């Protein structure tokens, strides 16, 4: 039996966050040859070299949650490339041996999942899908399209009209979608909205011009102007020191009455107290997967409102995102 030159070790702590990634990596490498695959128990404390059957033969390594030690460096005689964690001293020893340490170059692995989810939240909010789904379980009220007073009149409920006139509703086509960000998630969401006929503009002072062009979004140079004309407002940047509170109370106040706010990256990028107040005052609608307090308390007044669609911060972790996580690592290894 030939020795495996590729090895994957997985601790349950890694599986807890990425339960499909390691197995997908195994499938990808198995198409190139034998792979030693080890999934440890939760109490396992041994290091990489103590778990491998023949550490001296391994040339490429994925160590997901299984540590490397100085003993491992000495035992992994042929190692050339690795995804691994350890203290800085151990990693420097590996680099000194000429081992190439591979890391993710971006967070692109969940961009498609989050942007599709954002589109779904948008459509659900525009058509009040969660609200009608919930009420028809206990009542026939939503089946009654009779106009108020039984007399048809302009702008009143009737004829299977289940949307709302208080907030941005109906089709995405023709809506003024205004996005903060033009990165991996924001540009995908912009392209979806553009494809469906929305008027899309985005603000991102750091993104290159092609990001806007590919997404079908007009580049807006002033955030103040972006918020004033939004029917659907989607701040979609990662949370960093620079983006914390990027969308200020003044920006939230400037949103037109009835606008829909879509939150799928982090709540900390917006002034949540002001957003909460305007939503609870029926001035804005909200479709959110992220919140200022998570888990959201069961008595939070945002829950179950007629102008809120909410999900429990699960936009990104699809099976496909797990697999893309693995693919973006494997792509950086030299093929054998």
C-alpha positions in Angstrom: 0.0 0.0 0.0 1.4 3.4 -1.0 2.0 6.0 1.6 -0.4 9.0 1.7 1.3 12.3 1.0 -1.9 14.3 1.8 -3.4 14.4 5.3 -6.5 16.0 6.8 -7.1 16.2 10.5 -10.3 17.5 11.9 -11.3 18.4 15.5 -15.0 18.7 16.5 -14.4 22.3 17.4 -13.9 23.0 13.7 -16.9 20.9 12.7 -19.0 22.9 15.0 -18.6 25.9 12.8 -18.0 24.3 9.4 -19.6 20.8 9.5 -19.3 20.1 5.7 -16.0 21.7 4.9 -13.5 19.0 5.9 -15.3 16.2 4.1 -15.5 18.3 0.9 -11.8 18.9 1.1 -11.3 15.2 1.4 -13.4 14.6 -1.7 -11.3 17.1 -3.6 -8.0 15.7 -2.6 -9.1 12.1 -3.0 -9.5 12.7 -6.7 -5.7 13.3 -6.8 -4.6 10.3 -4.7 -4.8 8.7 -1.3 -5.6 11.0 1.7 -5.2 10.1 5.3 -8.3 11.5 6.9 -8.6 11.7 10.7 -11.6 13.0 12.6 -10.7 13.2 16.3 -12.9 12.9 19.4 -13.9 16.0 21.4 -11.4 15.2 24.2 -8.4 14.6 21.8 -5.4 16.6 22.8 -2.6 14.9 20.8 -0.9 17.0 18.1 -0.8 16.4 14.4 2.3 14.2 14.2 1.1 11.9 17.1 -2.1 11.2 15.2 -0.7 10.5 11.7 0.3 7.0 10.8 3.5 8.1 8.9 4.1 11.9 9.5 7.4 11.8 7.7 5.7 11.0 4.3 3.2 13.9 4.4 3.8 16.7 2.0 0.6 18.7 2.3 -1.6 19.1 5.3 -4.9 20.4 6.4 -5.1 20.6 10.2 -8.5 21.9 11.2 -8.5 22.5 14.9 -5.7 20.0 15.6 -2.6 21.8 16.9 1.0 21.7 15.6 3.8 21.6 18.1 7.6 21.7 17.8 7.6 17.9 17.9 5.4 18.0 14.8 7.8 20.3 12.9 10.6 17.7 13.6 8.4 14.8 12.5 6.9 16.2 9.4 10.1 15.9 7.4 8.6 16.2 3.9 5.9 18.8 4.6 5.8 21.5 1.9 2.4 23.1 2.3 -0.1 23.4 5.2 -3.2 24.9 6.6 -2.4 24.8 10.3 -2.7 26.6 13.6 -0.1 26.8 16.4 1.8 29.3 18.4 3.9 31.8 16.6 7.1 30.1 17.4 6.0 26.8 15.7 4.7 28.6 12.6 8.0 30.4 12.3 9.8 27.1 12.5 7.7 25.8 9.7 8.4 28.8 7.6 12.1 28.5 8.3 11.9 24.9 7.0 10.4 26.3 3.7 6.9 25.2 4.4 4.3 27.4 2.8 1.5 28.2 5.2 -1.8 28.8 3.4 -4.6 31.0 4.7 -7.9 32.3 3.3 -7.4 35.3 1.1 -10.9 36.7 1.7 -14.3 35.9 3.1 -15.6 35.1 -0.4 -16.8 31.6 0.6 -20.2 32.9 1.9 -20.8 35.8 -0.4 -23.3 34.0 -2.6 -25.2 32.5 0.4 -25.5 35.9 2.2 -26.4 37.8 -1.0 -29.1 35.3 -2.0 -30.5 35.4 1.5 -30.6 39.2 1.4 -32.6 39.0 -1.8 -35.0 36.5 -0.2 -35.5 38.8 2.8 -36.1 41.7 0.5 -38.8 39.8 -1.5 -40.3 38.4 1.6 -40.6 41.9 3.1 -42.0 43.5 -0.1 -44.8 40.9 -0.3 -45.3 40.3 3.5 -44.8 36.6 3.0 -43.8 35.7 6.6 -46.7 37.8 8.0 -49.4 36.1 5.9 -47.8 32.7 6.4 -48.2 33.2 10.1 -51.7 34.6 10.3 -53.3 32.1 7.9 -52.5 29.3 10.4 -54.9 30.7 12.9 -57.3 32.9 11.0 -59.1 33.4 7.6 -58.7 37.2 7.9 -56.1 37.3 5.2 -58.4 35.6 2.8 -60.9 38.5 3.0 -60.2 41.0 0.3 -63.4 43.0 0.8 -62.8 46.7 0.6 -63.3 48.7 3.7 -67.1 49.2 4.2 -67.7 46.9 1.2 -67.2 49.7 -1.3 -64.3 49.7 -3.7 -62.1 52.8 -3.6 -58.8 53.9 -4.9 -55.8 52.7 -2.9 -57.8 50.6 -0.5 -57.6 46.8 0.1 -59.4 44.5 -2.3 -59.0 42.0 -5.2 -56.4 39.7 -3.6 -54.1 42.7 -2.7 -52.1 41.4 0.2 -49.3 44.0 0.3 -49.2 47.2 2.3 -49.3 50.8 1.2 -47.6 52.0 4.3 -44.1 50.7 3.4 -42.2 49.9 0.2 -43.9 46.9 -1.2 -44.9 45.0 -4.4 -42.3 44.2 -7.0 -38.6 44.7 -6.8 -38.8 46.0 -10.4 -38.6 49.8 -10.5 -37.6 50.2 -6.9 -34.8 52.6 -5.9 -32.3 50.1 -4.2 -29.5 51.9 -2.5 -26.6 49.9 -1.1 -23.7 50.8 1.2 -20.8 48.7 -0.1 -19.6 47.2 -3.4 -17.7 44.2 -2.2 -18.4 40.5 -2.5 -21.8 40.5 -0.8 -23.0 43.9 -1.8 -22.1 43.6 -5.5 -23.9 40.3 -5.8 -27.0 41.6 -4.2 -26.8 44.7 -6.5 -26.6 42.4 -9.5 -29.7 40.4 -8.4 -31.7 43.6 -7.9 -30.5 45.1 -11.2 -31.4 41.9 -13.1 -34.9 42.1 -11.6 -35.4 45.6 -12.9 -34.5 47.7 -9.9 -32.8 51.1 -10.1 -29.6 50.3 -8.2 -27.0 52.7 -6.8 -24.2 52.0 -4.4 -21.7 54.0 -2.2 -18.3 52.6 -1.5 -15.3 55.0 -1.6 -12.8 52.2 -1.7 -14.2 49.9 -4.4 -12.8 50.1 -7.9 -15.1 51.2 -10.8 -15.5 47.7 -12.3 -17.3 46.5 -9.1 -20.1 48.9 -9.8 -20.2 48.2 -13.6 -20.3 44.4 -13.2 -23.1 44.7 -10.6 -25.3 47.0 -12.7 -25.1 49.7 -10.0 -24.6 53.4 -10.5 -21.8 54.7 -8.4 -23.0 57.2 -5.8 -20.2 59.5 -4.4 -22.2 60.8 -1.4 -23.7 58.6 1.3 -25.9 61.5 2.4 -27.5 61.6 -1.0 -27.8 57.8 -1.2 -30.0 57.5 1.9 -32.3 60.4 0.9 -33.5 58.7 -2.2 -33.7 55.1 -1.0 -36.9 53.0 -1.2 -34.8 49.9 -0.2 -31.7 50.6 1.8 -29.1 47.8 2.2 -25.9 48.6 4.2 -23.7 45.6 3.3 -20.2 46.0 4.5 -18.3 43.9 7.1 -18.0 45.2 10.6 -14.6 46.7 11.3 -13.3 49.5 13.4 -13.8 51.8 10.4 -17.3 50.6 9.6 -18.7 50.6 13.2 -21.5 53.1 13.1 -20.8 54.0 9.5 -24.5 54.6 8.9 -25.2 57.2 11.5 -28.4 58.4 13.2 -28.5 61.3 10.8 -28.4 58.8 7.8 -31.2 56.7 9.3 -33.3 59.8 10.0 -32.8 60.9 6.3 -34.4 57.7 5.0 -37.8 58.4 3.4 -40.8 57.3 5.4 -41.9 53.8 4.4 -38.4 52.7 3.2 -37.3 49.1 3.7 -34.0 48.5 5.5 -32.2 45.2 4.7 -29.6 44.0 7.3 -27.5 40.9 6.6 -23.9 41.6 7.4 -23.6 43.2 10.9 -26.0 45.4 12.8 -23.1 47.4 14.3 -22.6 49.2 11.0 -25.8 51.2 11.5 -27.1 53.3 14.4 -29.4 50.7 15.8 -31.2 52.8 18.4 -32.4 55.2 15.7 -33.3 52.4 13.4 -35.2 50.7 16.1 -37.1 53.8 17.0 -38.2 54.5 13.4 -39.2 50.9 12.8 -41.2 50.8 16.1 -42.9 54.1 15.1 -44.0 52.6 11.8 -41.8 54.9 9.8 -39.5 52.2 8.3 -39.8 48.5 7.5 -37.0 46.1 8.4 -35.8 42.8 7.0 -32.9 41.6 9.2 -30.8 38.6 9.8 -28.5 40.4 12.2 -29.3 42.4 15.4 -27.7 44.6 18.0 -28.4 41.9 20.6 -28.1 38.2 19.7 -30.0 36.0 20.4 -32.8 38.5 20.2 -34.7 38.5 23.5 -38.1 36.9 23.1 -39.8 40.1 24.4 -38.0 42.3 21.9 -40.6 44.6 20.4 -39.2 44.1 16.9 -40.3 40.4 16.9 -43.5 39.6 15.1 -44.2 43.1 13.9 -46.2 43.8 10.8 -43.3 45.8 9.3 -40.4 43.4 10.3 -39.1 40.2 8.7 -36.5 38.5 10.9 -34.2 35.5 10.8 -31.7 34.2 13.4 -28.3 35.2 11.8 -28.1 32.2 9.5 -27.7 33.8 6.1 -24.1 32.6 5.5 -23.6 29.1 6.6 -25.1 27.0 3.8 -23.6 23.7 2.7 -22.4 25.5 -0.4 -20.6 28.1 1.7 -18.9 25.2 3.6 -17.8 23.7 0.4 -16.5 27.0 -1.0 -14.6 27.4 2.2 -12.7 24.2 1.5 -12.3 24.9 -2.2 -10.7 28.3 -1.6 -8.1 26.5 0.5 -7.5 23.6 -1.8 -7.1 25.9 -4.8 -4.0 27.4 -3.2 -2.2 24.0 -2.9 0.0 22.8 -5.7 -1.7 19.9 -7.5 -0.1 16.5 -7.4 
